[in-house]
Structures are given as C-alpha cells and as structure tokens.
C-alpha cells in the first residue's frame, strides 16, 4: 500500500480533475475551496453537481460521466456523502 504522500503525488500528477460536491453558494463548502485552488494551481478542473449549470463561473456537469475526463485515470474528488455516487458510477 502506498504512503499518503505517494498516493497524493500520483493523484496530483493528473492535470484534469473532476470535483464532485461543488456548490452554487461557495461560502462554507470545502469542495469549492479545493476546486478553485486546483484551478489556480493550473489544473483543468471540472465541477460536478447535478443541481447546477454553472459553479465558480465555470460550466458544471450533472454527473461525473458526462464531462471530458477519461475516468479510467480515476482523477476525481468527492465531497459530501450525497455526491459520491456520480463519481463511483462513472468509474
């Protein structure tokens, strides 16, 4: 089993990351902080929220499987228990 650092480094080696659980109202939502932080760091990020068309000024995808990421790379993050299903289903 890889160490946490190795796993994090492997994950962050991906340049395209989907973030499920982003909110239309970003205050107090950790997913939005992670989403904007990754975007500012130069990652190509995709917001996933089945109830939003746009998040943080970007297009939002209703489920993980309908965005441009190749999910064979398993490059997604999930925040909130109700948001994990879409990513799990896409993988």
C-alpha positions as CSV (number, residue, x, y, z in Angstrom):
1,X,0.0,0.0,0.0
2,X,1.5,3.4,-1.0
3,X,2.1,6.1,1.6
4,X,-0.2,9.1,1.7
5,X,2.4,11.2,0.1
6,X,2.9,8.8,-2.8
7,X,-0.8,8.5,-3.3
8,X,-1.3,12.3,-3.2
9,X,1.6,12.8,-5.6
10,X,0.2,10.2,-8.0
11,X,-3.2,11.8,-7.9
12,X,-1.9,15.3,-8.4
13,X,0.2,14.2,-11.3
14,X,-3.1,14.2,-13.2
15,X,-3.8,17.5,-14.8
16,X,-7.5,17.0,-15.3
17,X,-9.6,16.5,-12.1
18,X,-13.3,16.4,-11.5
19,X,-14.6,17.7,-8.2
20,X,-18.0,16.5,-7.1
21,X,-19.8,18.4,-4.4
22,X,-19.1,22.0,-5.5
23,X,-21.8,24.4,-4.6
24,X,-23.6,27.3,-6.3
25,X,-23.1,29.1,-3.0
26,X,-19.4,28.6,-2.2
27,X,-19.3,30.0,1.3
28,X,-18.6,27.2,3.7
29,X,-18.1,24.5,1.1
30,X,-14.8,22.7,1.1
31,X,-15.3,21.4,-2.4
32,X,-15.4,24.9,-3.8
33,X,-12.1,25.8,-2.0
34,X,-10.4,22.7,-3.4
35,X,-11.9,23.4,-6.9
36,X,-10.7,27.0,-7.1
37,X,-7.3,26.0,-5.5
38,X,-6.7,23.4,-8.1
39,X,-7.8,25.7,-10.9
40,X,-5.5,28.5,-9.6
41,X,-2.7,25.9,-9.5
42,X,-3.1,25.3,-13.2
43,X,-5.2,22.1,-13.2
44,X,-8.0,21.6,-15.6
45,X,-10.9,21.1,-13.2
46,X,-14.5,20.0,-13.9
47,X,-17.2,20.9,-11.4
48,X,-19.8,18.1,-10.7
49,X,-23.2,19.0,-9.2
50,X,-26.5,17.6,-10.5
51,X,-28.3,20.7,-9.4
52,X,-26.2,23.4,-11.1
53,X,-25.4,24.5,-14.6
54,X,-22.6,26.8,-13.5
55,X,-20.3,26.9,-10.5
56,X,-17.5,29.4,-9.7
57,X,-18.0,30.9,-13.2
58,X,-17.4,27.6,-15.0
59,X,-19.7,25.0,-16.6
60,X,-20.9,22.4,-14.2
61,X,-21.6,18.8,-15.1
62,X,-24.6,17.0,-13.7
63,X,-22.7,13.7,-13.1
64,X,-19.1,12.6,-13.4
65,X,-19.7,10.5,-16.6
66,X,-20.8,13.5,-18.7
67,X,-17.6,15.6,-18.6
68,X,-14.5,15.4,-20.7
69,X,-12.3,13.5,-18.2
70,X,-11.2,10.0,-19.0
71,X,-12.3,8.3,-15.8
72,X,-10.0,5.4,-16.4
73,X,-7.5,7.7,-14.7
74,X,-9.7,7.9,-11.7
75,X,-9.0,11.5,-11.4
76,X,-11.9,12.8,-9.3
77,X,-12.6,14.1,-5.8
78,X,-15.8,13.7,-3.9
79,X,-17.1,15.9,-1.1
80,X,-20.3,15.1,0.9
81,X,-21.9,11.7,1.2
82,X,-24.7,12.6,-1.3
83,X,-22.2,13.5,-4.0
84,X,-20.1,10.3,-4.2
85,X,-22.5,8.2,-6.2
86,X,-22.0,10.0,-9.5
87,X,-18.2,9.5,-9.5
88,X,-18.5,5.9,-8.3
89,X,-20.9,5.2,-11.1
90,X,-18.7,6.7,-13.7
91,X,-15.8,4.5,-12.5
